[in-house]
Amino acid sequence: GTTIAPWQLFFQQSNVIDKRITTRWLKYEFADTAIGAVLTTAGAGALMVATAFAFSHSGLAGQFGSGLTVAEGLSRRVGVGRPGR
């Protein structure tokens, strides 16, 4: 899963300093951060729904211990992409 890591807070603050953002623009920075958080959460939710849909009736649900096994399960269920096609 995804967590909020301490480095993210320092990154956000250094971004404000690097851009030389004054208090006048902080509302825009807040909106930028909030929109990014909403879009990231929506993307993560869409991935969870797609994966649940792919594995719901396959007998593979709950059988994964790592990202590699999930990818292998998806390739069996959905197929492997072929470059150049």
C-alpha positions as CSV (number, residue, x, y, z in Angstrom):
1,G,0.0,0.0,0.0
2,T,0.9,3.6,-0.1
3,T,1.8,5.7,2.9
4,I,2.7,9.3,3.6
5,A,6.4,9.3,4.0
6,P,8.3,12.1,5.9
7,W,10.4,12.9,2.9
8,Q,7.2,14.0,1.1
9,L,6.7,16.8,3.6
10,F,10.3,18.0,3.1
11,F,9.9,17.8,-0.7
12,Q,6.8,19.9,-0.6
13,Q,8.5,22.6,1.6
14,S,11.6,22.7,-0.6
15,N,9.4,23.0,-3.6
16,V,7.8,26.1,-2.1
17,I,11.3,27.6,-1.3
18,D,12.7,26.7,-4.8
19,K,9.7,28.4,-6.5
20,R,10.1,31.4,-4.2
21,I,6.4,31.3,-3.4
22,T,5.1,34.0,-1.2
23,T,2.1,33.9,1.1
24,R,0.0,35.3,-1.7
25,W,0.3,32.1,-3.7
26,L,0.0,29.6,-0.9
27,K,-3.7,29.0,-1.6
28,Y,-2.8,27.9,-5.1
29,E,-0.1,25.6,-3.7
30,F,-2.7,24.1,-1.4
31,A,-5.1,23.6,-4.3
32,D,-2.3,22.0,-6.3
33,T,-1.5,19.6,-3.5
34,A,-5.2,18.8,-2.8
35,I,-5.9,18.1,-6.5
36,G,-2.9,15.9,-6.8
37,A,-4.0,13.9,-3.7
38,V,-7.5,13.4,-5.1
39,L,-6.2,12.3,-8.5
40,T,-3.7,9.9,-7.0
41,T,-6.4,8.4,-4.7
42,A,-8.8,8.1,-7.7
43,G,-6.1,6.4,-9.7
44,A,-5.3,3.9,-6.9
45,G,-9.0,3.2,-6.5
46,A,-9.4,2.5,-10.2
47,L,-6.4,0.1,-10.1
48,M,-8.0,-1.7,-7.2
49,V,-11.3,-2.0,-8.9
50,A,-9.7,-3.2,-12.2
51,T,-7.7,-5.8,-10.4
52,A,-10.7,-7.0,-8.3
53,F,-12.7,-7.3,-11.5
54,A,-9.9,-9.3,-13.2
55,F,-9.5,-11.8,-10.4
56,S,-13.0,-11.9,-8.9
57,H,-14.1,-15.2,-10.4
58,S,-10.7,-16.7,-11.4
59,G,-9.9,-18.6,-8.3
60,L,-6.7,-16.6,-8.0
61,A,-8.1,-14.1,-5.5
62,G,-6.1,-14.0,-2.3
63,Q,-3.3,-16.1,-3.7
64,F,-0.7,-13.4,-4.2
65,G,2.2,-12.7,-2.0
66,S,4.1,-10.1,-4.0
67,G,3.8,-7.7,-6.9
68,L,5.5,-10.2,-9.2
69,T,2.8,-12.9,-8.6
70,V,0.1,-10.3,-9.2
71,A,1.7,-9.4,-12.5
72,E,1.9,-13.1,-13.4
73,G,-1.7,-13.6,-12.5
74,L,-2.8,-10.6,-14.6
75,S,-0.8,-11.8,-17.6
76,R,-2.6,-15.2,-17.3
77,R,-6.0,-13.6,-17.0
78,V,-5.7,-10.6,-19.3
79,G,-2.8,-11.6,-21.6
80,V,0.7,-10.3,-22.2
81,G,1.2,-7.1,-24.3
82,R,3.2,-7.5,-27.4
83,P,5.3,-4.5,-28.5
84,G,5.0,-3.5,-32.1
85,R,1.4,-4.7,-32.5
